Structure formats: C-alpha cells, structure tokens
Amino acid sequence: MVSSIKTDDFDQCAGLMQQAQNGNKAVYRELLQIISPYVEGMIKKRIQNHEAAEEIFQTVMLTIHRARHTYDASRPFKPWLFSVTRNTIFDYLRKHRRRFEKEILFDDPIQAKAAVNTELEEQELLQQALNVLPGDQREAVELIKLKGLSIKEAAQKVGISESAIKVRAHRGYQSLKDFLLNELKKEQA
C-alpha cells in the first residue's frame, strides 16, 4: 500500500539521498530498500497488469538512479519521488496505450482479429493522409506525433525554431483533419 511509508521515513530519505548524491553506495542501497515498497504500491494502485507493473517499477528505479542528481536536499523528498514515479507511469502508459486498449477490450479472439483489421485499415488511411501533406508538414507531424519527439527536439532535428515547427505541425494536423473528414464523407455517401 502506498501509505506504508511513514513521514519520518521520507524525512530520513532526504538525508539518505543527499549522502547518495555524495557517493555513499551503502546509504544509496538503504534508500532504495526504503522507497521500493512505496514505489511498488503506487504503481500497483494504477497498473493491474503484473508484467507491466514490474517493467514500470524497474524503469522508475532506473530513472531515480539517473535523476538522483536533480534532487534538491533543501526540498522535501516525497514530492520528488512521487513526481518521478508518476511521470514514469504516464510515459509508459502513453507509449503502450494501444496494446493495453487491445488487451482490455478484446478478450474474444474474433473481436481482436476485427480490431487488428480495423487498425490496419486505419494505418493505411493515415499513411494516405500523410502522403498528401507537403513534405515540411509531414515531417513535423511524423516527428512530433509518430516518433514522439518534443517540440524542442523536433525543431532541433529539422534545424528550425520551435515556433516554426509548431506552425508546420498545426498546419499538418489541419490538413490531416480535412483529408480524413473528406474520406469519411466519401464512405458515408
């Protein structure tokens, strides 16, 4: 359960993290042992799939390890830990959303096959829509929405300003919307 760790433990964690930041490996292991049940509880409260929960837990622990230098010892430890854990859960769900939707919605093999066929049709239609876009708009949409780059990363990759990539992407979204609405009208006619 998420509340199994006491406030005193979190106060202790702040000091342990500070020592860990200074290179004390034994203290760092102790810190991880203290926070592990809290992190597991927080994940299991939100994620029912055991394999996914375990994968998220490992990712959170790795993220804590990589981001431990970002912890400011003058601030409370619990909100920092909560943010790292929550953000990792959201990132995982965002990345695996389609898979979870299929697992949850389609326990019946016939429904699952129909969903796969529909998804293939949707992918084909999306590819057609992307092919209609001018190259700069298509590139912006693909980088941001399909490859998951941030606005800043996409702008750097293309070599333009963040404002310019936003404009290209927005125009691309609008063109995609117009194309897809047109296709829908054709199907209904």
C-alpha positions in Angstrom: 0.0 0.0 0.0 1.2 3.5 -0.9 0.8 4.8 2.6 3.0 2.1 4.2 6.0 4.5 4.4 5.8 7.0 7.2 6.5 10.7 7.1 9.6 10.1 9.3 10.9 7.7 6.7 10.6 10.3 4.0 12.4 12.8 6.2 15.1 10.2 6.6 15.1 9.6 2.8 16.0 13.2 2.1 19.2 12.8 4.1 20.0 9.5 2.6 19.6 10.8 -0.9 21.9 13.7 -0.1 24.5 11.2 1.1 23.9 9.0 -2.0 24.5 12.1 -4.2 27.9 12.4 -2.5 28.7 8.8 -3.5 27.8 6.7 -0.5 26.7 3.5 -2.1 25.7 1.7 1.1 23.4 4.5 2.0 22.0 4.6 -1.6 21.1 0.8 -1.3 19.4 1.5 2.0 17.4 4.4 0.4 16.3 2.1 -2.4 15.2 -0.5 0.0 13.1 2.0 1.9 11.4 3.6 -1.1 10.8 0.3 -3.1 7.6 -0.7 -1.3 6.2 2.9 -1.7 7.1 2.9 -5.4 5.6 -0.6 -5.9 2.4 0.3 -4.1 2.0 3.5 -6.1 2.4 1.5 -9.4 0.2 -1.4 -8.4 -2.5 1.0 -7.4 -2.6 2.3 -11.0 -1.5 -0.7 -13.1 -3.3 -4.1 -12.8 -1.1 -6.0 -15.3 1.7 -7.6 -13.3 4.3 -7.7 -16.1 3.6 -4.0 -16.9 3.8 -3.1 -13.2 7.2 -4.9 -12.9 8.5 -3.2 -16.0 7.4 0.2 -14.8 9.0 -0.5 -11.4 12.3 -1.3 -13.0 12.0 1.9 -15.1 11.2 4.0 -12.1 14.2 2.7 -10.2 16.5 3.3 -13.2 15.0 6.8 -13.6 15.6 7.5 -9.9 19.2 6.4 -10.3 19.7 8.5 -13.4 17.9 11.6 -12.0 19.2 11.4 -8.4 21.4 14.4 -9.1 18.3 16.5 -9.7 17.0 16.1 -6.2 17.4 19.3 -4.1 18.1 18.3 -0.5 16.6 21.6 0.7 13.2 20.4 -0.6 11.0 17.5 0.6 11.9 14.1 -0.8 8.3 12.7 -1.1 7.1 15.1 -3.9 10.3 14.5 -5.9 9.8 10.7 -5.6 6.1 11.0 -6.4 6.8 13.0 -9.5 9.5 10.7 -10.8 7.2 7.7 -10.2 4.0 9.3 -11.6 5.8 10.6 -14.7 7.3 7.2 -15.4 3.9 5.6 -15.2 2.3 8.1 -17.5 5.2 7.8 -20.0 4.8 4.0 -20.0 1.0 4.2 -20.5 1.3 6.8 -23.2 3.9 4.6 -25.0 1.9 1.3 -24.6 -1.7 2.7 -24.8 -2.7 0.8 -27.9 -1.5 -2.5 -26.5 -3.4 -2.0 -23.3 -6.6 -1.0 -25.1 -6.5 -4.2 -27.1 -5.8 -6.4 -24.1 -8.6 -4.8 -22.1 -11.2 -4.5 -24.8 -10.7 -7.7 -26.8 -10.5 -10.9 -24.7 -12.5 -12.6 -27.5 -10.2 -13.7 -30.4 -12.8 -12.7 -33.0 -13.1 -9.2 -31.7 -9.3 -9.0 -31.5 -8.9 -10.0 -35.2 -11.5 -7.5 -36.2 -9.7 -4.8 -34.2 -6.4 -5.7 -35.9 -8.1 -5.5 -39.4 -9.6 -2.1 -38.4 -6.2 -0.9 -37.1 -4.5 -1.9 -40.4 -7.2 0.0 -42.3 -6.7 3.0 -40.1 -2.9 2.8 -40.6 -3.3 2.6 -44.3 -5.7 5.6 -44.3 -3.3 7.6 -42.1 -0.4 6.8 -44.5 -2.5 8.1 -47.4 -3.3 11.2 -45.4 0.4 11.8 -44.6 1.4 11.3 -48.2 -1.0 14.1 -49.2 0.8 16.6 -46.8 3.6 18.9 -48.1 7.0 17.5 -47.0 7.7 20.0 -44.3 4.3 19.5 -42.6 4.5 15.7 -42.9 8.0 15.8 -41.3 6.7 17.9 -38.4 3.7 15.6 -37.8 5.8 12.4 -38.0 8.5 13.7 -35.7 6.1 15.0 -33.0 3.1 12.6 -33.2 4.5 9.4 -34.6 8.1 9.4 -33.3 7.1 11.2 -30.0 9.8 13.9 -30.1 9.2 17.1 -28.1 8.7 20.4 -30.0 12.2 21.3 -29.0 13.7 18.0 -30.2 11.8 18.2 -33.5 12.8 21.8 -34.1 16.5 20.9 -33.5 16.4 17.9 -35.7 14.9 19.9 -38.6 17.1 22.9 -37.9 14.3 25.5 -37.4 12.8 27.4 -34.5 10.3 25.9 -32.1 7.6 28.3 -33.3 8.2 27.3 -36.9 7.9 23.6 -36.1 4.7 24.3 -34.2 3.2 26.1 -37.2 4.2 23.3 -39.6 2.7 20.7 -37.3 -0.5 22.7 -36.8 -1.0 23.1 -40.5 -0.3 19.4 -40.9 -2.9 18.5 -38.3 -5.4 20.7 -40.0 -4.7 19.2 -43.4 -4.9 15.7 -41.9 -8.2 16.5 -40.3 -9.6 17.9 -43.6 -8.4 14.8 -45.6 -9.8 12.4 -43.0 -13.2 14.2 -42.9 -13.3 14.1 -46.7 -12.7 10.3 -46.6 -15.4 9.8 -44.0 -17.9 11.8 -46.2 -17.0 9.6 -49.2 -17.6 6.4 -47.1 -21.0 7.7 -45.9 -22.1 8.6 -49.4 
